[in-house]
């Protein structure tokens, strides 16, 4: 088990991204007592400590303020294991101190750990963590407490040496498990919260996805302080059974977190087969869950049902209109004001203005701003003011728009005609050769050009006798709603216009005026703290096994790696390999550098801090990639074992043709690796390991690959250094 502890320490050292090298005393944060701290026993007999931070502490963690947490413990009425005061100057840093005490786990960097929506996380404690053979919960009580620490570098002028000071904050409440302690968990969960969902489109790909938010009841928040609570979404398609009834997977985060928002792509994740989101109606409901110490799961009742899909975007529609309505919906041409409406009803001036503006926004490559000042006293709708500014519509008077007034077919045709002219102002709008309609006399003079043009394109059609039916001209026609434009008819006209636009724009005359010269942009500086832009891809690529066969032939190399998180540089290090010897130079979270030297034949590791006088040596499991990933390997140690890699094409990076390997877990892409087809060495990794985790990227710069000998002295520890053998 201590091998795992060592592994965790190595991981923390590699992925840290928090402390400034020399913090000044005035930079110290003011921290408080932890908000909540509990302990429980899991189904395997291990102790689980549950930490919950305040929103303020969580924000400091997100801001990468270097907050540490320190654990202390005692058994029964014995003394606390450490009870450190941390007064004065220390030449030894916290991690080095706890390493010397065989208690690596007792201090942690909070920024290295994933927290769920309620700022909570679990820390596992094993018998080895407390230097025990096993836990005895029948006869002993195990007490724990923790507090926040802030460690910063200081210079001792008298001793002429750099060291550390530690600011310690109040301890948490004491948590206990065992004979005299009991964590009372409920037999049931009564509240299920409220689920809200909608269909959205990805900004980068345009593909649809489901997005959900939910309310987390206070009772769930309180329970989540005691034990890990998660929520999951049940689903069904149409009249099929619920996934929970069929024994299929429900939607949750990959680490079973409590979330207040989540999104997922059912097509890409492969949960529901190759389906079209907008071909069906989808139903979703949510429940909360937690696990008892005996391993059983307790579920809440299901929440309200959320419906998304074709049936959800209109209440009623004529059968002849359903196909084109669906087409308009898929092209995102239906504004929110018409979603869920009865499409057979007449359309209002406000609704049509929004419909016309949506068409323009989908096709004009510039922002459309509302008219200002607003000339109308009966509306403040920005979409109406956009339509007014584009010239699509006018008011019914100088100060009135009359948003609820219904519009007829000639008004609809004219407004849509004006929208087309706003989109393609230089197109050919000739109506020469278009014959008069049989009811031409009923068409208003101002509507002649628009109605004929729209008819010419086939966007608006007449009745079986060729009549345009522009408006009601008799009392009987008015009573029958003759000539009125329905919502579905207006939407059909809009989607037909959208489809015709490429043809319309082909008639656009080329301007003869000299174009306005555009200033040449200055080249953007490329600082060394920014990752290389993602290369362009093509098809093809080699299989993982073929690439590994190439890299396995490499006997020696030296490379430097740089890690970026959300586009910003966080870490960097160096690696040497010669035969079975490996040397790694990694940054320490507290400042400074850690060296690890491995013998891959003997399973032996020696580590020391640069500038220190003591090295530690221990045996490690050769099959544990968490301790050492072979430098020529492609699969990184932090990638879950169930990830399947497939080639997704080739890209040229740094002058080398690379196969792009895409790693998927449960149908979701978690990592992309660019691997040189010449050497089989990875040049870049781009990964996201959880829904709340930031996007991370590692770039590798290979300086030596077999061509220049690496001296054996690289793998030796400095002369005069004391070596302590560690027996884990």
C-alpha positions as CSV (number, residue, x, y, z in Angstrom):
1,X,0.0,0.0,0.0
2,X,2.9,2.4,0.6
3,X,3.8,2.0,-3.0
4,X,0.5,3.6,-3.8
5,X,1.3,6.4,-1.3
6,X,4.6,6.9,-3.0
7,X,2.9,7.0,-6.4
8,X,0.5,9.6,-5.1
9,X,3.4,11.7,-3.9
10,X,5.0,11.5,-7.3
11,X,1.8,12.4,-9.0
12,X,1.3,15.5,-6.8
13,X,4.9,16.6,-7.5
14,X,4.4,16.2,-11.3
15,X,1.0,17.9,-11.6
16,X,1.3,20.7,-9.1
17,X,0.5,24.1,-10.3
18,X,0.1,26.4,-7.4
19,X,2.8,28.1,-5.3
20,X,4.8,31.2,-6.2
21,X,8.5,30.5,-5.7
22,X,9.0,33.1,-3.0
23,X,5.8,34.3,-1.4
24,X,6.0,37.4,0.8
25,X,4.4,37.5,4.2
26,X,1.9,40.1,3.1
27,X,0.7,37.7,0.4
28,X,-0.5,35.2,2.9
29,X,-4.2,34.4,2.6
30,X,-6.6,34.7,5.5
31,X,-8.1,31.2,5.9
32,X,-10.7,29.9,8.3
33,X,-11.7,26.7,10.0
34,X,-12.9,24.0,7.4
35,X,-16.6,24.1,6.9
36,X,-17.3,20.4,7.3
37,X,-15.3,17.2,8.1
38,X,-16.7,13.7,8.6
39,X,-15.4,10.1,8.5
40,X,-16.9,6.8,7.4
41,X,-16.0,3.2,6.7
42,X,-16.4,2.0,3.1
43,X,-17.5,-1.5,1.9
44,X,-13.8,-2.6,1.9
45,X,-13.1,-1.7,5.5
46,X,-11.1,1.4,4.6
47,X,-11.6,4.8,6.3
48,X,-12.9,7.6,4.1
49,X,-12.5,11.2,5.2
50,X,-14.9,13.7,3.6
51,X,-13.9,17.3,3.3
52,X,-16.2,20.2,2.4
53,X,-14.8,23.7,1.8
54,X,-16.6,27.0,1.9
55,X,-17.2,28.8,-1.4
56,X,-14.5,31.3,-0.4
57,X,-11.9,28.5,0.1
58,X,-13.0,26.9,-3.1
59,X,-12.5,30.1,-5.1
60,X,-9.0,30.4,-3.7
61,X,-8.3,26.9,-4.8
62,X,-9.6,27.6,-8.3
63,X,-7.5,30.8,-8.3
64,X,-4.5,28.5,-7.7
65,X,-3.6,30.0,-4.3
66,X,-1.4,27.4,-2.7
67,X,-3.6,26.0,0.0
68,X,-2.5,22.8,1.7
69,X,-4.4,20.6,4.0
70,X,-2.8,18.8,6.9
71,X,-4.3,15.7,8.6
72,X,-3.7,14.5,12.1
73,X,-5.0,11.5,14.0
74,X,-5.1,9.6,17.2
75,X,-6.4,6.2,18.4
76,X,-8.7,6.0,21.4
77,X,-7.4,8.3,24.2
78,X,-3.8,8.4,22.9
79,X,-2.0,11.6,21.9
80,X,-2.4,13.3,18.5
81,X,0.2,11.8,16.1
82,X,1.8,15.2,15.2
83,X,0.1,18.2,16.8
84,X,2.6,20.4,15.0
85,X,2.7,24.1,15.9
86,X,4.7,25.2,12.8
87,X,6.3,28.2,14.6
88,X,9.4,29.9,13.3
89,X,11.7,29.1,10.4
90,X,12.1,25.6,9.0
91,X,14.8,24.5,6.6
92,X,12.6,21.5,5.8
93,X,9.5,21.9,3.7
94,X,6.2,20.2,4.6
95,X,6.4,17.4,2.1
96,X,10.0,16.6,3.0
97,X,9.0,16.6,6.7
98,X,6.1,14.2,6.2
99,X,8.2,12.0,3.9
100,X,10.7,11.7,6.8
101,X,7.8,10.7,9.1
102,X,6.5,8.0,6.7
103,X,3.3,9.9,6.4
104,X,3.1,11.1,2.8
105,X,-0.6,11.2,2.9
106,X,-0.9,13.6,5.8
107,X,-0.4,16.8,3.7
108,X,-2.0,17.4,0.4
109,X,-2.3,20.2,-2.2
110,X,-6.0,20.9,-2.5
111,X,-5.6,22.3,-6.0
112,X,-4.5,18.8,-7.2
113,X,-7.8,17.2,-6.3
114,X,-11.1,17.1,-8.1
115,X,-14.0,18.6,-6.2
116,X,-17.7,18.1,-7.0
117,X,-20.4,20.8,-7.2
118,X,-20.8,21.2,-3.5
119,X,-17.0,21.7,-2.9
120,X,-16.5,18.2,-1.4
121,X,-14.0,15.4,-1.9
122,X,-13.1,12.1,-0.3
123,X,-9.6,11.1,1.0
124,X,-9.0,7.4,1.7
125,X,-7.0,6.2,4.7
126,X,-5.6,2.7,4.8
127,X,-4.0,0.8,7.7
128,X,-0.5,1.5,6.3
129,X,-1.3,5.2,6.3
130,X,-1.4,5.1,10.1
131,X,1.5,2.6,10.3
132,X,-0.9,-0.2,11.3
133,X,-1.3,-3.8,10.1
134,X,-5.0,-3.5,10.1
135,X,-7.9,-1.5,11.5
136,X,-9.8,-2.9,14.5
137,X,-13.1,-1.0,14.5
138,X,-14.6,-3.3,17.2
139,X,-12.1,-2.4,19.9
140,X,-10.7,1.0,18.8
141,X,-11.9,4.4,17.8
142,X,-9.9,6.4,15.2
143,X,-10.1,10.2,15.5
144,X,-9.1,12.6,12.7
145,X,-8.9,16.3,12.2
146,X,-7.5,18.6,9.5
147,X,-6.7,22.2,8.9
148,X,-5.5,24.5,6.1
149,X,-1.9,25.4,5.8
150,X,0.0,28.0,3.7
151,X,3.7,27.4,3.2
152,X,5.9,30.1,1.8
153,X,9.6,30.5,1.2
154,X,11.7,32.9,3.3
155,X,15.4,33.8,3.6
156,X,17.2,33.5,6.9
157,X,19.9,36.2,6.7
158,X,21.7,35.0,9.8
159,X,22.1,31.5,8.5
160,X,22.4,32.6,4.9
161,X,19.9,29.9,3.9
162,X,16.5,29.7,2.3
163,X,13.8,27.9,4.1
164,X,10.1,27.9,4.9
165,X,7.5,29.4,7.2
166,X,4.1,27.8,7.6
167,X,0.9,29.7,8.4
168,X,-1.5,27.2,10.2
169,X,-5.2,27.9,10.6
170,X,-7.8,26.5,13.0
171,X,-8.5,22.7,13.0
172,X,-11.8,21.3,11.8
173,X,-14.2,19.5,14.0
174,X,-13.0,16.1,15.0
175,X,-14.3,13.1,12.9
176,X,-14.3,9.6,14.2
177,X,-15.0,6.0,13.2
178,X,-14.9,2.8,15.2
179,X,-16.1,1.5,18.6
180,X,-17.3,4.8,20.1
181,X,-18.3,6.5,16.9
182,X,-21.1,6.1,14.5
183,X,-22.0,7.9,11.2
184,X,-25.8,7.8,11.0
185,X,-26.9,7.6,7.4
186,X,-30.6,7.7,6.5
187,X,-32.5,4.6,5.3
188,X,-34.0,6.6,2.4
189,X,-33.8,9.8,0.5
190,X,-37.1,11.7,0.3
191,X,-36.3,14.7,-2.0
192,X,-35.5,14.4,-5.7
193,X,-35.0,18.0,-6.7
194,X,-36.2,19.7,-9.9
195,X,-34.6,18.9,-13.3
196,X,-34.5,21.3,-16.2
197,X,-33.2,20.5,-19.7
198,X,-32.8,21.8,-23.2
199,X,-31.4,21.0,-26.6
200,X,-28.3,23.0,-27.6
201,X,-25.8,23.0,-30.4
202,X,-22.0,22.9,-30.0
203,X,-20.4,26.1,-31.0
204,X,-17.5,24.4,-32.7
205,X,-19.3,21.6,-34.5
206,X,-22.9,22.7,-34.6
207,X,-24.0,19.3,-33.4
208,X,-26.9,19.0,-31.0
209,X,-26.5,17.9,-27.4
210,X,-28.5,17.7,-24.2
211,X,-27.9,20.2,-21.4
212,X,-29.4,19.9,-17.9
213,X,-29.4,21.8,-14.7
214,X,-31.0,20.9,-11.4
215,X,-31.8,22.2,-7.9
216,X,-30.0,20.4,-5.1
217,X,-32.2,20.3,-2.0
218,X,-30.8,21.3,1.4
219,X,-31.3,17.8,2.8
220,X,-29.1,16.4,0.0
221,X,-26.4,19.0,0.7
222,X,-26.4,18.0,4.4
223,X,-26.2,14.3,3.5
224,X,-23.4,15.0,1.0
225,X,-21.3,16.3,4.0
226,X,-21.5,12.9,5.6
227,X,-21.1,10.6,2.5
228,X,-20.6,10.9,-1.2
229,X,-24.0,11.6,-2.9
230,X,-24.4,11.6,-6.7
231,X,-27.2,12.2,-9.1
232,X,-28.0,10.4,-12.3
233,X,-30.4,10.9,-15.2
234,X,-32.8,8.1,-16.3
235,X,-33.9,8.3,-20.0
236,X,-36.2,6.9,-22.6
237,X,-37.0,7.4,-26.2
238,X,-40.6,7.8,-27.3
239,X,-42.8,5.1,-25.8
240,X,-40.0,2.8,-25.0
241,X,-39.2,1.7,-21.4
242,X,-37.0,3.8,-19.1
243,X,-33.3,2.8,-19.1
244,X,-33.5,1.9,-15.4
245,X,-36.3,-0.5,-16.2
246,X,-34.3,-2.2,-18.9
247,X,-31.1,-2.4,-16.9
248,X,-29.2,0.1,-19.2
249,X,-26.8,2.7,-18.1
250,X,-28.1,6.0,-16.6
251,X,-26.3,9.3,-17.3
252,X,-23.9,10.5,-14.6
253,X,-20.4,12.0,-14.3
254,X,-17.5,9.6,-14.8
255,X,-16.6,9.7,-11.1
256,X,-20.2,9.6,-9.7
257,X,-20.2,13.2,-8.6
258,X,-23.0,15.4,-7.3
259,X,-23.6,18.0,-10.1
260,X,-25.9,20.9,-10.7
261,X,-25.3,21.0,-14.5
262,X,-24.3,18.4,-17.0
263,X,-24.3,17.9,-20.8
264,X,-23.8,14.9,-23.0
265,X,-23.9,13.9,-26.6
266,X,-25.9,10.7,-27.0
267,X,-24.7,10.0,-30.5
268,X,-21.1,10.4,-29.8
269,X,-21.2,8.6,-26.5
270,X,-22.9,5.6,-28.2
271,X,-25.3,5.0,-25.4
272,X,-28.4,4.9,-27.5
273,X,-27.1,3.8,-30.9
274,X,-26.9,5.8,-34.0
275,X,-29.8,8.1,-33.6
276,X,-31.0,11.5,-34.7
277,X,-31.9,13.7,-31.7
278,X,-34.5,15.6,-33.6
279,X,-36.2,12.5,-35.1
280,X,-37.6,11.4,-31.7
281,X,-39.0,12.7,-28.4
282,X,-36.8,12.1,-25.4
283,X,-37.8,11.9,-21.8
284,X,-35.5,12.4,-18.8
285,X,-35.8,12.3,-15.0
286,X,-33.3,12.4,-12.2
287,X,-32.6,10.8,-8.8
288,X,-30.0,11.1,-6.0
289,X,-28.0,8.2,-4.7
290,X,-25.5,7.2,-2.0
291,X,-23.8,4.0,-1.0
292,X,-24.1,2.4,2.4
293,X,-21.0,0.9,4.1
294,X,-22.3,-2.6,3.2
295,X,-22.2,-1.6,-0.5
296,X,-25.9,-1.3,-1.1
297,X,-27.2,1.8,-2.9
298,X,-30.0,4.1,-1.6
299,X,-32.0,5.9,-4.2
300,X,-34.4,8.9,-4.0
301,X,-37.7,9.0,-5.9
302,X,-37.4,10.2,-9.5
303,X,-37.8,13.9,-10.2
304,X,-40.1,15.6,-12.7
305,X,-39.9,14.4,-16.3
306,X,-38.3,16.7,-18.9
307,X,-39.4,16.2,-22.5
308,X,-37.1,17.2,-25.4
309,X,-37.6,16.5,-29.1
310,X,-39.8,17.0,-32.1
311,X,-43.1,16.8,-30.2
312,X,-41.7,19.5,-27.8
313,X,-41.2,22.3,-30.4
314,X,-44.8,22.6,-31.4
315,X,-48.2,21.9,-29.9
316,X,-50.0,21.3,-33.2
317,X,-49.3,21.4,-36.9
318,X,-51.0,20.5,-40.2
319,X,-49.8,17.2,-41.6
320,X,-48.7,18.8,-44.9
321,X,-46.4,21.2,-43.0
322,X,-44.7,18.7,-40.7
323,X,-41.8,17.9,-43.0
324,X,-40.7,21.5,-43.6
325,X,-41.3,22.4,-40.0
326,X,-38.9,19.7,-39.0
327,X,-36.4,21.0,-41.6
328,X,-36.7,24.6,-40.2
329,X,-36.2,23.3,-36.7
330,X,-33.1,21.4,-37.6
331,X,-31.7,24.5,-39.3
332,X,-32.4,26.5,-36.2
333,X,-34.6,28.9,-38.1
334,X,-37.5,28.9,-35.5
335,X,-37.2,31.6,-32.9
336,X,-37.9,30.9,-29.2
337,X,-41.2,32.9,-29.4
338,X,-42.6,30.2,-31.7
339,X,-41.2,27.1,-29.9
340,X,-44.1,25.1,-28.4
341,X,-46.8,27.1,-30.3
342,X,-49.8,25.9,-32.2
343,X,-48.5,26.2,-35.7
344,X,-51.9,26.2,-37.3
345,X,-52.8,29.6,-35.8
346,X,-52.2,33.0,-37.5
347,X,-48.9,34.7,-37.0
348,X,-48.5,38.1,-35.3
349,X,-46.3,41.0,-36.4
350,X,-44.0,40.4,-33.5
351,X,-43.6,36.7,-34.2
352,X,-42.9,37.3,-37.9
353,X,-40.4,40.0,-37.1
354,X,-38.5,37.5,-34.9
355,X,-38.7,34.9,-37.6
356,X,-37.3,37.2,-40.3
357,X,-34.5,38.4,-38.0
358,X,-33.6,34.8,-37.2
359,X,-33.2,34.2,-40.9
360,X,-31.0,37.3,-41.3
361,X,-28.8,36.4,-38.2
362,X,-28.2,32.9,-39.7
363,X,-27.0,34.4,-43.0
364,X,-25.5,37.9,-42.5
365,X,-21.9,37.7,-41.4
366,X,-22.1,40.6,-38.9
367,X,-23.8,41.6,-35.7
368,X,-27.3,43.0,-36.1
369,X,-28.0,45.7,-33.5
370,X,-31.4,47.0,-32.5
371,X,-32.5,50.4,-33.6
372,X,-31.7,53.1,-31.1
373,X,-33.5,55.1,-29.9
374,X,-36.6,53.0,-29.8
375,X,-39.3,54.7,-31.9
376,X,-42.2,52.6,-30.5
377,X,-44.0,53.0,-27.2
378,X,-45.7,49.6,-27.3
379,X,-42.7,47.3,-27.5
380,X,-39.1,47.0,-26.3
381,X,-38.4,43.6,-28.0
382,X,-34.9,43.9,-29.4
383,X,-35.7,41.5,-32.3
384,X,-38.5,43.9,-33.4
385,X,-36.0,46.8,-33.2
386,X,-33.6,44.8,-35.3
387,X,-36.2,44.2,-37.9
388,X,-37.1,47.9,-38.0
389,X,-33.4,48.8,-38.4
390,X,-33.0,46.3,-41.3
391,X,-36.0,47.8,-43.0
392,X,-38.0,44.5,-42.8
393,X,-40.9,46.1,-41.0
394,X,-42.2,49.5,-40.1
395,X,-44.6,50.7,-37.5
396,X,-48.4,50.9,-37.8
397,X,-47.9,54.6,-36.8
398,X,-45.0,56.8,-35.9
399,X,-45.0,55.5,-32.3
400,X,-46.8,52.2,-32.5
401,X,-45.7,48.8,-33.8
402,X,-48.8,46.8,-32.8
403,X,-46.9,43.5,-32.0
404,X,-50.0,41.4,-31.5
405,X,-51.7,42.4,-34.7
406,X,-52.1,39.5,-37.1
407,X,-50.6,39.7,-40.6
408,X,-51.9,38.5,-44.0
409,X,-50.1,36.8,-46.9
410,X,-49.2,39.9,-48.8
411,X,-47.7,41.5,-45.6
412,X,-45.8,38.3,-44.9
413,X,-44.5,38.1,-48.5
414,X,-43.4,41.7,-48.4
415,X,-41.6,41.5,-45.1
416,X,-39.8,38.3,-46.2
417,X,-38.8,40.0,-49.5
418,X,-37.3,42.9,-47.5
419,X,-35.4,40.4,-45.4
420,X,-33.9,38.8,-48.5
421,X,-32.9,42.3,-49.7
422,X,-31.2,42.9,-46.4
423,X,-29.2,39.7,-46.8
424,X,-28.3,40.1,-50.5
425,X,-28.8,43.8,-51.3
426,X,-27.1,43.5,-54.8
427,X,-29.1,40.6,-56.1
428,X,-31.3,40.7,-59.2
429,X,-34.8,41.4,-58.0
430,X,-36.4,41.7,-61.4
431,X,-40.0,40.4,-61.7
432,X,-40.1,40.8,-65.5
433,X,-42.1,38.1,-67.1
434,X,-44.0,37.2,-63.9
435,X,-47.7,37.1,-64.9
436,X,-50.4,38.8,-62.8
437,X,-52.3,36.6,-60.4
438,X,-56.1,36.0,-61.1
439,X,-56.7,38.1,-58.0
440,X,-54.0,40.7,-58.8
441,X,-56.6,43.5,-58.2
442,X,-56.7,42.5,-54.5
443,X,-53.0,42.9,-54.0
444,X,-51.9,46.3,-52.5
445,X,-49.7,48.4,-54.7
446,X,-46.9,48.3,-52.1
447,X,-47.0,44.5,-52.1
448,X,-46.9,43.8,-55.9
449,X,-43.1,43.6,-56.2
450,X,-42.6,41.4,-53.1
451,X,-45.5,39.0,-53.9
452,X,-44.4,38.5,-57.5
453,X,-40.7,38.0,-56.6
454,X,-41.5,35.4,-53.8
455,X,-43.8,33.6,-56.2
456,X,-41.1,33.7,-58.9
457,X,-38.8,31.8,-56.5
458,X,-41.5,29.3,-55.6
459,X,-41.3,30.4,-51.9
460,X,-45.0,31.4,-51.8
461,X,-47.5,29.5,-53.8
462,X,-51.1,30.2,-54.7
463,X,-54.2,28.1,-54.5
464,X,-55.3,25.5,-57.1
465,X,-56.7,28.3,-59.3
466,X,-53.5,30.4,-59.2
467,X,-54.9,33.0,-56.8
468,X,-52.4,34.6,-54.4
469,X,-55.0,35.2,-51.7
470,X,-53.2,38.3,-50.4
471,X,-55.8,39.4,-47.8
472,X,-59.5,39.4,-47.0
473,X,-61.4,41.8,-49.2
474,X,-65.0,40.9,-48.1
475,X,-66.6,40.6,-44.7
476,X,-67.2,36.9,-45.3
477,X,-63.5,36.4,-46.2
478,X,-62.4,38.3,-43.1
479,X,-64.7,36.3,-40.9
480,X,-63.3,33.1,-42.4
481,X,-59.7,34.2,-41.9
482,X,-59.1,34.3,-45.7
483,X,-55.6,35.4,-46.7
484,X,-54.2,35.3,-43.2
485,X,-50.6,33.9,-42.8
486,X,-50.4,31.0,-40.3
487,X,-47.3,30.4,-38.2
488,X,-46.6,27.2,-40.1
489,X,-47.0,28.9,-43.5
490,X,-44.6,31.7,-42.4
491,X,-42.0,29.2,-41.2
492,X,-42.3,27.2,-44.4
493,X,-41.7,30.4,-46.4
494,X,-38.7,31.1,-44.3
495,X,-37.0,27.7,-44.7
496,X,-37.6,27.8,-48.4
497,X,-36.0,31.3,-48.5
498,X,-33.0,29.9,-46.5
499,X,-32.6,27.1,-49.1
500,X,-32.9,29.5,-52.0
501,X,-30.4,32.1,-50.7
502,X,-27.3,30.5,-52.4
503,X,-29.2,30.7,-55.8
504,X,-30.3,34.3,-55.0
505,X,-26.8,35.4,-54.1
506,X,-25.4,34.0,-57.4
507,X,-27.3,36.8,-59.2
508,X,-25.5,39.4,-57.2
509,X,-23.6,41.9,-59.3
510,X,-20.0,42.3,-58.6
511,X,-19.1,45.8,-57.2
512,X,-17.0,48.0,-59.4
513,X,-15.8,50.3,-56.6
514,X,-12.4,49.9,-55.3
515,X,-12.6,47.9,-52.1
516,X,-11.6,49.5,-48.9
517,X,-8.0,48.4,-48.1
518,X,-7.6,46.3,-45.0
519,X,-4.7,47.0,-42.8
520,X,-2.2,44.1,-42.5
521,X,-2.3,42.7,-39.0
522,X,1.0,42.6,-37.2
523,X,2.2,39.0,-36.6
524,X,1.1,37.7,-33.2
525,X,4.1,37.0,-30.9
526,X,4.6,33.4,-30.0
527,X,5.7,33.4,-26.3
528,X,7.2,30.1,-25.0
529,X,4.3,29.9,-22.5
530,X,1.7,29.1,-25.2
531,X,1.2,25.6,-26.6
532,X,1.8,24.9,-30.3
533,X,-1.5,25.4,-32.3
534,X,-3.2,22.1,-33.1
535,X,-2.1,20.9,-36.6
536,X,-4.4,20.2,-39.5
537,X,-5.5,16.6,-40.1
538,X,-5.9,14.2,-42.9
539,X,-7.1,10.6,-43.2
540,X,-5.2,7.4,-42.5
541,X,-2.8,6.7,-39.6
542,X,-1.1,3.7,-38.0
543,X,-2.4,1.3,-35.4
544,X,-1.2,1.7,-31.8
545,X,0.6,-1.7,-31.9
546,X,2.6,-0.7,-35.0
547,X,3.7,2.6,-33.4
548,X,4.7,0.8,-30.2
549,X,6.8,-1.6,-32.2
550,X,8.8,1.4,-33.5
551,X,9.3,3.1,-30.2
552,X,10.3,-0.1,-28.4
553,X,13.4,-0.2,-30.6
554,X,14.7,3.1,-29.1
555,X,17.5,2.5,-26.6
556,X,18.3,6.0,-25.4
557,X,16.7,9.4,-25.5
558,X,16.5,12.8,-23.8
559,X,13.4,15.0,-24.0
560,X,11.9,18.0,-22.3
561,X,8.1,18.2,-21.6
562,X,5.9,21.2,-21.0
563,X,2.4,21.0,-19.5
564,X,-0.4,23.5,-20.2
565,X,-3.8,23.8,-18.5
566,X,-6.5,25.8,-20.2
567,X,-3.8,27.2,-22.5
568,X,-1.5,28.5,-19.8
569,X,1.9,27.0,-18.9
570,X,2.0,25.2,-15.6
571,X,4.8,22.7,-15.5
572,X,7.9,21.5,-17.3
573,X,10.5,18.8,-16.7
574,X,13.1,16.6,-18.3
575,X,13.6,12.9,-18.9
576,X,16.7,10.8,-19.8
577,X,16.7,7.1,-20.8
578,X,19.6,4.8,-21.6
579,X,18.9,1.1,-21.7
580,X,17.2,0.2,-18.5
581,X,18.1,3.4,-16.7
582,X,15.8,6.4,-16.5
583,X,16.2,9.8,-14.9
584,X,13.3,12.3,-14.4
585,X,13.6,15.9,-13.3
586,X,10.3,17.2,-12.0
587,X,9.2,20.4,-10.3
588,X,8.2,20.4,-6.7
589,X,5.0,22.2,-5.6
590,X,6.8,24.0,-2.9
591,X,9.5,25.2,-5.2
592,X,12.7,23.5,-6.2
593,X,13.3,20.3,-8.2
594,X,13.0,16.6,-7.5
595,X,15.1,14.0,-9.2
596,X,14.1,10.3,-9.7
597,X,16.5,7.7,-11.0
598,X,15.0,4.3,-12.0
599,X,16.5,0.9,-12.8
600,X,13.8,-0.7,-14.9
601,X,15.5,-4.1,-14.7
602,X,15.7,-4.3,-10.9
603,X,12.6,-2.2,-10.0
604,X,14.7,0.2,-8.0
605,X,14.1,4.0,-7.6
606,X,16.3,6.6,-5.9
607,X,15.0,10.1,-5.4
608,X,16.4,13.3,-4.0
609,X,15.7,17.0,-3.9
610,X,18.2,19.2,-5.8
611,X,20.3,21.0,-3.2
612,X,19.5,18.4,-0.5
613,X,22.0,16.0,1.1
614,X,19.8,12.9,1.5
615,X,18.5,10.5,-1.2
616,X,15.8,7.8,-0.6
617,X,15.8,4.4,-2.3
618,X,13.0,1.9,-2.6
619,X,11.7,-1.0,-4.6
620,X,8.8,-0.4,-6.9
621,X,6.5,-2.6,-8.9
622,X,7.7,-2.8,-12.5
623,X,4.1,-3.3,-13.7
624,X,2.8,-0.2,-12.0
625,X,2.7,2.6,-14.6
626,X,1.7,5.1,-11.9
627,X,5.3,4.8,-10.5
628,X,7.1,4.9,-13.9
629,X,5.8,5.1,-17.4
630,X,8.5,4.0,-19.8
631,X,9.7,7.1,-21.6
632,X,9.1,5.5,-25.0
633,X,5.6,4.4,-24.1
634,X,2.5,5.9,-25.8
635,X,-0.2,5.2,-23.2
636,X,0.2,7.6,-20.3
637,X,-0.1,6.4,-16.7
638,X,-3.0,8.8,-15.9
639,X,-5.3,7.4,-18.7
640,X,-7.8,4.8,-17.4
641,X,-7.1,1.2,-18.4
642,X,-10.4,0.8,-20.3
643,X,-9.5,3.5,-22.8
644,X,-9.4,2.2,-26.3
645,X,-7.1,3.9,-28.8
646,X,-7.9,4.2,-32.5
647,X,-6.1,6.1,-35.3
648,X,-8.1,9.1,-36.4
649,X,-6.0,10.3,-39.3
650,X,-2.5,11.9,-39.8
651,X,-1.3,15.4,-39.1
652,X,2.1,17.0,-39.6
653,X,3.6,18.4,-36.4
654,X,7.1,19.9,-36.1
655,X,7.8,18.6,-39.6
656,X,6.9,15.0,-38.6
657,X,4.0,13.0,-39.9
658,X,2.0,11.9,-36.9
659,X,-0.8,9.4,-36.4
660,X,-3.5,11.0,-34.2
661,X,-4.6,8.4,-31.7
662,X,-8.0,9.1,-30.1
663,X,-8.7,7.4,-26.8
664,X,-12.3,6.7,-25.8
665,X,-13.8,5.5,-22.6
666,X,-17.5,4.5,-22.5
667,X,-17.9,6.0,-25.9
668,X,-16.5,9.4,-24.7
669,X,-13.3,10.9,-26.1
670,X,-10.9,11.6,-23.2
671,X,-7.5,12.0,-24.9
672,X,-5.8,12.6,-28.2
673,X,-2.1,11.7,-28.7
674,X,0.0,12.8,-31.7
675,X,2.6,10.0,-32.4
676,X,5.5,10.3,-34.9
677,X,5.2,7.6,-37.5
678,X,8.9,7.7,-38.0
679,X,10.0,7.0,-34.3
680,X,6.8,5.9,-32.6
681,X,7.3,8.6,-30.0
682,X,4.4,10.9,-28.8
683,X,4.9,14.6,-29.5
684,X,1.7,15.9,-27.9
685,X,-1.2,14.8,-25.6
686,X,-4.5,16.7,-25.3
687,X,-6.8,15.4,-22.6
688,X,-9.8,16.1,-20.3
689,X,-10.1,13.4,-17.6
690,X,-13.5,14.5,-16.1
691,X,-16.5,16.7,-16.7
692,X,-15.3,19.4,-14.2
693,X,-11.6,18.9,-15.0
694,X,-9.7,21.6,-17.1
695,X,-8.4,20.8,-20.5
696,X,-4.7,19.9,-20.3
697,X,-2.0,19.5,-22.9
698,X,1.6,18.1,-22.8
699,X,4.1,18.7,-25.5
700,X,7.3,16.7,-25.9
701,X,10.6,18.1,-27.4
702,X,13.0,15.3,-28.2
703,X,16.6,16.5,-28.2
704,X,18.4,13.1,-28.3
705,X,17.0,9.9,-29.9
706,X,19.7,7.3,-30.2
707,X,22.0,9.5,-32.2
708,X,24.1,11.0,-29.4
709,X,25.5,8.9,-26.5
710,X,24.2,9.8,-23.0
711,X,26.9,9.5,-20.4
712,X,26.4,7.0,-17.6
713,X,27.1,9.7,-15.0
714,X,23.7,11.2,-15.8
715,X,22.1,8.4,-13.8
716,X,24.4,8.7,-10.7
717,X,23.5,10.6,-7.5
718,X,25.7,13.5,-6.4
719,X,28.8,12.6,-4.6
720,X,28.6,12.7,-0.8
721,X,24.9,12.3,-0.6
722,X,23.5,10.0,2.1
723,X,21.2,7.2,0.9
724,X,18.3,6.0,3.1
725,X,16.8,2.7,2.3
726,X,13.0,2.8,2.4
727,X,11.1,-0.4,3.2
728,X,7.5,-0.1,2.0
